[in-house]
């Protein structure tokens, strides 16, 4: 199919979609005219190359020459922002895929505002200060979103979450609590990876070239974002679980916490199986892991119900043990969410499009 900027084709507008008639040139080549504003906005001219991609839906996606680089910029005017909102606005721009952010104030940036910017740089990946003056700070992205596969971030989040739980159990078993001295830093790393995945997904949705180089389609990209959020929530509960152990390990005697600890082993093995099968696509292993997690949750609920019904004192259990069990149950629940998202991805990959006129 050839394309031209002829204007004689009939155009019908429906929302943001333009419908144009196919024409034939040379007796056998189909052509369709392109909107002039699209040509102009992308700086194209005669003989320039454009990309034509057939999507799974059967639609065509037309893109300008991929060698061109587009940067997304934004400015934050601190004089117009609500008090204390700078960090939230910076994070919002980051996860939306902004490449350059200028923070400006006519009266100059305060020490607190500069501290907020430093916190933003610490909690994100690839963002650095390009220019710093009394009244403004320019922040740019140095990380190419194509260079880091989404799966790498998910694997890193998984390792961080499980390391917190493993170290917490070691502390419960008698190791020094210094094993968890960097607990807050590990949680920040989990959060940073989640935000990076959100950023890459947003950029993939906006750029076909990033979508292709990441090796995912739009549905898969969104599901990766869901998996990252599930791992982030696991990170939150892993931190709470570790704090319970650090602050109350003398009361978490082995005989009382034996049952929930057994289910923690189920969680660890099941999550390991889910992560390992993210790309090996053994759906049976994922289903087995999900089934084991459901059984673990049922056992933990029974343990907790015994405490709620007033039988805690007879078995040496207390609200503390309820919280200990609950954190493990939450880890299992978010792992089930992870498995279901992965199953959705695997099932989507098996769907084929059918032409109703040929069935």
Buried (B, 14 or more C-beta within 10 A) or exposed (E): EEEBEEEEBEEEEEEEEBEBEEBEEEEEEEBBBBEEEBBEEBEBEEEEEBEEEEEEEEEEEEBBEBEEEEEBEBEBEBEEBEEEEBBEBBBEBBBBBBBBBBBBBEEEBEEEBBEBBEBBBEBBBBBEBBEEEEEBBBBBBEBEBBEBBBBEBBBBBBBBBBBBBEBBBBBBEEEEBEBBEBBEEBBBBBBBBBBBBBBBBBBBBEBBBBBBBBEBBEEBBBBBBBBBBBBBBBBBBBBBBBBBBBEBBEBBEEEBBEBBBEBBEBBBBBBEBBBBBBEEEEBEBBEBBBEBBBBBBEBBBEBBEBBEEEEBEEBEBBEBBBBBBBBBBBBBBBBBBBBBBBBBBBEEEEEEEEEEEEE
